Amino acid sequence: MDESKRNVMKNKVINLIDELSEYGKTENDGVTRTLFSDIWMETQSFLESDLTKKGFTTMFDEVGNLYGTVRGTQDTDETIMIGSHIDTVVNGGKLDGQLGIVAGIVAIEELIEEFGLPKKNLEVVSMAEEEGSRFPFTFWGSKNIVGRVAEEEVKGLVDQDGVSFIEAMTDKGFGFRNNNSLARSDIKAYIELHIEQGGVLEKEEKSIGLVNGIVGQKRFLIEIDGEANHAGTTPMGYRKDSLHGASKMIDSIIELGKEFGDPLVVTIGRLDVTPNTSNVVPGKVIFSVDTRHTNNEIVNEFISKFSELIESISRDMDLNTKVNQYMDGYPVPMDEQLITHMEKICISKGMDYKIMHSGAGHDAQIFAPKVPTALIFVPSRKGISHSYLEFTNPDDYMSGVELLKELLYEIAY
Ligand SMILES: [Zn+2]
């Protein structure tokens, strides 16, 4: 692509991101835009009119997702969908989510200008929600598109002001899909461009990550019952110190995780000690374990090994320990053929890329079991995300937009 064309495209992306970022702008130049809030609705309405102005046919579905479609000239029952989520975390950045929507819009605009209408339909989607930052529910947008939401799952949910999910949703004129059989059959591929939200690409000086899989996340609460007792009158040999037990367990779990090596990660981020007082032997401890990997068998092997360690430490120290698993997410592979396509494009364009996994969840993981799905990463400065400090050099994300455009040309024209 010649330099002036590249600059035109870059300005279009920057301008649209800036315009969108006015909706929900925070004091420190971040963005807060949670599901079904007034500002969320204004953002979707702004995008609707922007898409219309640019020649897309727009539509909202029943649940709040916005679509902008360009009809194909031949295979009109086949749609290539490009997009991401429009919601943000509280005081999030300007790129998480909306960059994927903007990239789709600009790539399609440019393709049409250069080559005319596509053979297949090209459709941008601005998904209602992914982050779970207002209600304790994630992927509302994508799960509805593929028909994976049951009404019961959100019926009892309230936000921190006591507003129910259903109240917030109906207030903005949305509701449930009529039934899950409405899941669309015309979507032949889903493509998402997203910031990495980690520091790997920056460290390795690559401008593009071709994601081959999204990790499965498994989460546990480990509950240890010992015996709370007097810190002065209980000799060391007579104690059932649950925190001492926990510290041994935590150390062994982390060391075991290191032995397993990349891409396994394990995090112990929560520790509740009872009674949490300096002069009482801790009677009860609860700690969390979050572990992720791209291979389900390997992560399960890790889990069974650390469960054995917990059991043996517990036995030695005469503690009573329960391991409760409350999340069991499976790793999701991305489409190999699309990766091969993208790799060829990167090589021919001289783009510095890396094939990598995603340690965070994305809408792509909801689509991938149903339709061929691709996830393109661009670098995050210092790996920072879910923060107003989130930043990607426009030249880097433009490599991603260019790759997206080339890929769409290959599969839709
Ligand atoms: Zn995101």
Residues whose N, C-alpha, C, O or C-beta is under 5 A from the ligand:
A	BS01	ZN	D96 G97
